[in-house]
């Protein structure tokens, strides 16, 4: 089945830069803080934010752990140098190891979650110091699959690429001039040596993008996806992940008592004063 995920790069670029500018300036601020990991998602967000706000108003933060690869640091520096943006390198090893060391049998998953949350603590500290909002870097594929850490990389004030599948992130990155080594590299959260996203997920982003497009955007049933040629086990796995991780995509559930409940009714434009 032919599934076309291509986007109008010029139009999306305009929409996303305007989104970043309007969402930040409506708060009375003019600056952004971004964790620059060396991966394609954070690189694209940095390029968009610099175009929206000006390089001097976007702080890029590298936050290596002791096991982080040198490639990740080097690729993050490629972005910083290309955009001529202010940057900081703040290692998180000491912060993370303070907790990790207390549990000798700790799993890689727990370690990765601790690292992700240490990085978000660091970004929000710099948010106050730099007087800018933290901008998220998770794409639509990751968000739908729940491939993120709640209150880690899943925490931010706004996210310009959360409605772009990984393939669309690559397309827009090429159009905006993200350095080629970053576009070509295997996606990785760089949580331990040799770790890649696709290895951990058990399938490729290309496969996930195509199936998610049918399930989410075209509203196919799982059965219709199987009829379209996707393996039942793959469909079942992805549907289970979507359902199981719904809680990561919404604000914490609030028990509704009044007629104006935060997250349910307190959503109108006038609440922003606009």
N, C-alpha and C positions, 0 to 999 in steps of 0.2 A: 504494500500500500504506500503510495507516494504522499508523504506528509511534508508540507513546505513551512518551515519555521522562519523564513527570511523576513526581515523587517525593513522599513524605510529608515535607513540609518540617519539621514539628515533630519527627518521629522522627529524621531525618537530623541536624538541628541538635543534638539531645541526644547522638546517637552521636558526632558530631565534636567537640563540646566536651569530652565525657568522654575521647575519644581523646587530645586535646591535653593535657589535665590529667594523665592517667595516664602517657603517654609521656615527658613532661618531668619529672614528679615522681619517676618510677622511677630517674632518673639522680641524684637528690639535689638537682636544681635546681628553681626555681619561676618562671623567667622565660623570655621568648621575644624573639627579634629578627626583624623582618620588613622586607624591602625594600618600600616603598610606592611603586608606580610611577605611580599615578593610574588604573590599569586595574581592571577588575571582579574579577579573580582575587585580586590582593593585597588589595583592599578587603574581600572576603568573608573571607579568611583573618584579617585584622586584627580584624574583627567577631567571628569565632569565638574567636580567641585571647583577646581582652579578656573575652568572656563566660566563658571557661574559667579564666582566671588572674587577672582584675582588671586594670583599665587601667594601674595603676602598675607592673605587671609585664610590660608589653609595650612594647618600643621600636620605633617606626616610623622607618625611615631612608629619606630621599629622596636619590637619588644621580644628579643630572643630569649629562649631558654637554653640551658647548657647543651642540650641535644639538638638544637636547631641547626639546620644545614647552612654551610657558608653560602651556597647558591641562593637560599632564601634572602639572606642579608644583602648579597650582591644585587639580586634582582630588585629588591626594595630600593636600593640605592639608585638603580637605573631610573626608576620612576621619579625619585626625589630630584635627581640631577636633570632629567628631561624637563621637569616642570619648574625647576628653580624655586622650589617651595621651602619654607622653613621646616626643620626636622629635628627630632630628638631620637636618641637610641637609649632605651631604658631596659636593661636586662631584668627579667622576672625570676631568675633562678633562685635567688635568696628568699624572695617572698614565697614562691611556690614550695620550695623544699622545706620551709619551716613547718608546713602541714604534712607534706608527703613523707618526711622522715619519721613521723609518728606512727606510720603504718607500714611495717616491713613487707607485708604481703599485698600491698596495694596494687590494683590492676592498672593496665595501661589506660583503660577507659576513665577511671577515676583520676589518674594523673592528668589526662588530657582535659578533663572538665575543670580541674583546679587551675591549670595553665590558662585556659580560656577565660576563667573568671578573674584571675590575677590581671590579665591583659585589660579586661573591661574596667576593673578598679583603677588601673593606671590611666586609661583613656578618660575616664570621668574626672580624675584628679586634674589632668591636663585641660579638660573642658573648662574647669573653673579658673585655672591659671591663665589659659590663653583667651578665655572669654568667648568660647565657641561651642557649638553643639556637636555632639558625637554623631557621625554619619555612618550608617550601617553598610555592610558590604556583602550581605547574603543574597544569592540569586534565587529565582523562583523554584528551580529544581531542588535546591537544598531546603528551602522553606517548606515545600510540599512534602518532601520526604522526612522532614524533621531532622535533617543532618546538620545540627547546630547544638550549641550548649545554651540552655536557658539561663539568662542573666550572665552569659559569657558573650560569644560572638552574636547571640540572638538579642542582645540589648543595645538600643540606640535611640536617638531622638527622631531620626527619619532615615528612610532607605530608598535611594533612587533606582536601584536595580532589582528590587524584589519582585517585579512583574516581568522580568526577562529570564527566559530559560538559558541554560549554559551556552547553547549554540548561538543564541542571540547576543549574549555577552561577548562571545568571541567575534561575532560580526561587527558589533559596535566598537569593540576594542581595535580591530583592524582599521576601521574608518577614522578613528580618532588618533591613530599613531602610537598606540601602546607598543613599547619595545617588543620586537619579534620573539626574543628568547622567552619572554613571559607568556606570550600567546601559545608558543609551541610546547611548553613544559607540561608534564603530567600533573593534574590538580592534586594538591596535598595540603592537609592541615599542618604538616610538619611537626606532629606531636611526638614521633619517635622515628628512629633511623629507618629509612626505606618505606615509610607509611605513605600510601596513596589513597585518595578518596574512593576510587573505583574498586580497588582491592578490598577495602573495608565494606563497601556497599554490596559487592558481589555482582555488579553489573556496570555497564558504561553509562556515562552521562548522555551519550547519543541515544542509547536505547531508552533511558529514562525520559528524556525530553520528548521523544515521539509518543510514548505511551501516556505521559502526563498531559500532553496537548490534547489527546483524544478524551481522556477521563475528565480533565478540568475545563478546558476551553470549549471542546465540542460536546461535552456532557454524554459521552458514550457510557453505556453500562459496562461492567467488567466482561459480561458475556459477549457484547458487541466487539470489544477489543480482542477477545480470543478469536472471534470469527474473522477479524481483520488480519489475523496472522500472528498475534503475539502468543507466546507460550503461556499456558494456564498458570504454571508455577510462578512465572515472572509477574503476571498480572496480579495474582493473589498476594505476592510479596509486597508489591508497590501499594496496592489498595490497603493492605494491613498497616503499612507504614503511614499512609496518609491519615487513616482513622486514628491510629494509636497516638500520633503526634499532634493532633488537633489543638491540644492545650498549649502548645508552643506558639501557635499562630494567633492567639487571642489574649486579651488582657485577663488577669486572674478573675475568676467568677465572683461576682458580688451578689449576695442575697438581696433580692428586690423587696423593699418594704414600702417605699414612697412612690410617688408618680414621677420623680425626677432623680433617677438613679444613675450614678457615674458609670459610663460604659454602655448604658442602655438608652436613656432618654436625654442625657446631658451631652448632646452631640451636634447641636445646631450651630450654624455659622455665627449667630449672634453671641454664642459663648466665647468666641474669639474676638468679639467686638467688630466683626466685619459683616 
